[in-house]
Amino acid sequence: MLWRYKWSLLHSPQRNQILKGLPFLSIRLYSSPEVCPPAKSHESCRENLTPDHGIFQKDRIVLTPQIVGFTLLNCPSDLIALSFFMWCGKQHNYFHDSQAFDCMVSILTRLTKRCKTVRGIIQELESVGCVIKAQTFLLLLRIYWRGGLYAMVFETYEEMERFGFTPNTFARNVIMDVLFRVGHVDIALMVLKETQFPNFLTFNIALCNFCKLNDLSKIKNVIRRMLREGYYPNIETFHLILSSFCKMGRMAEAYQLLGLIITGGNSLSVNVWSILIDGFCRLCKPSIGCDLMKKMLLVGCSPNVVTYTTLIKGLLASKKFDVAFSLLNSMESDGCPPDLVLYNVLIDCLSKIGRYDDALDVFRCMSESKLEPDSYTFSSLISNICLSRRFSLLPKIASGLAVEADLVLCNSLLNYFCKAGYPLLAVQLYDYMLDQDFIPDKYSFVGLISGLCGAGRVEEAVNVYHGIVMYCPGIDAHVHTVIVDGLIRLGKCHKAIRLFRRALTEKHPLDGVSYLVAMHGLLRRGRVTEASNLYSQMRELGYCPNAQMYNVIISYFCKERDVKMVRQLIQEISEAGIKLNSKTLIKSARLLFKSHSTLNKLVAMWNSGLIPDGAMNELLVSCCLEKCNTNYLEGYLEDNLAVDSSNNLDDVAASVG
């Protein structure tokens, strides 16, 4: 099998070495999101085991899930419990429920620790008289899969083949899902292609995982094959695929899928309408979202709080404040009160668009609705404080709040401490998070690296970064950007550039911001040619700067007086239809205004609306004061600004000034 060559990486001995080298990476790195909840399940088993659940009916044993669960919980031997579980699974017309499998996760985990290997467990079962069949391995696969013990899933599959059993479609489905979960997507795809008799679960597993990865082409390929094989996605899978298309901005594919849903006999639920509205809001087209809401009302489908929240968020992001607050009033008058999620969204959106006081007013209104803030509320408030740089507000807001600390809240506090100038507190908070058994994510890593750099602990920051990259190779680009930026701010440009070059060589995920920060470091070291080459490489890889990035990049190259690069960037900006701010325009003009072609390009941008009138006037005055090509400017004024030729440039400058 193609997946074999990597499954051994998941074995615990190697992972123990990882933990010694990098103690804040948890052994649960590859664990399943499902939790084994035996405690509550055990109580329910005992409560449900009443005299009415008698095990004898007409002199024969009648198994019930309550009896099986109670027996498993009270069995003194894990080995006997496993053999009893397997025996029950063979009985006519009896099927294990989810609670029984949850109970078996704990039992099999203890048995695995004692026997060390799957072969050891099989030998133990044989010693108590169990006949080993293919069903034995399938049950072990299912229990390990449910418990997130992925290394044991691979081992069970291999042991099944060694015993001469051919894994069926169910076994291959399990292997494929686990391969997706541990990041071996290409191998999982091979398993899918090689499965001779795929069933509904086969395609459903592939679709769910490709939706999580936002892999459009593979989603479409799996749907086509699924339909050819005679299987049809259920409504939950349809919703997942539709949501994935909308998140990727692929509304054409979303409407095609919508047609498939309708032709399959499914009506458009409020969830489908909400997903479509969210898709258009993500494309910054909330007006279409408003039209969709009107249509859903016309067909008799009432929007719920999720629909309202989605549309209000989109309207606020597009700065259509009046429409957003009007919709909020309509929502309340229609008897759909805001919930905690909507309040959190309002606080977050208002903070991001600079309406910091309005966001705090929304927070104060929560008590009137008798809603208790959660960690997301507090995190949004911390974001508000950091964006407005009113750091002294945190103690006042936090006073009296009883919010349970979770990873989201701790990450927000890490960000706060770094931006408020308390990097050592950020490092201490990270240590506290580890003590509380939080599993750090990319935001935690960013906070730790920022804290170490802010405290001037360069070597520790670099060592932590190397550890993260070594054991989390697919870590987000922001982590690479933060270490490079932190080192540049400390004046360690050479070390920062070396780390960036290494990230490029090792093909770690980087984005446009990563390249921008690296170019800054190169330009600070006077390595203009390398910075220009790095920009060209960034464009070749498909990273297109936005307006903010173009402003920063042009400012860099203007400072270095790199005329060739500035001309190239002005050309790109003109073709892309991107607006520049006036400061960047003036810097560019001062460097390039002696060039008639460049002036023509700027005039063309002004005529197309990319340069506001005020900015253009300011640009002209600045160039007049710099004593640039005044003859050409006089001709330009006559041709483009309808200024009488008798008015000299000094008069224009005076009138603008």
Disulfide bonds with the S-S distance in Angstrom:
none
